[in-house]
Amino acid sequence: MSESLGKRIHGLRGAARLTAIGEVVSQWRASGTSRAAFCREVGIAPVTLGRWIGRLEAANGEQGTGPVFVELDARRRRAAEPFEIVLSSGSIVRVPAGFAGDDLSRLLDVLSTTC
């Protein structure tokens, strides 16, 4: 691909533009490289690729990426380190290390009915 890839695609309209964007996004996904590395290779800004991905998702009726939930391994935490739970109401529950799971469950049940 040439350094003028962004300009070439910018000059396209309608379905031709979406097709060209789709080809670039597919090439990036197939490359297995990071977004930044791919963009350096083809001569476009990472923000441009991000915008193109958003346009494709919108054209396909897909939702953009929102919050992501990550499973945590409790064994990797330091034993003395407390943690916080932020409830949908905005309330924060600070839980000390070693707090029993059953007690935490009961606490959250109470808070879910009162907060």
PyMOL commands that set and color helices and strands:
alter all, ss='L'
color gray80, all
select helices_A, chain A and resi 5-10+14-31+35-42+46-59+74-76+101-114
alter helices_A, ss='H'
color red, helices_A
select strands_A, chain A and resi 83-86+92-95
alter strands_A, ss='S'
color yellow, strands_A
deselect
rebuild
show_as cartoon
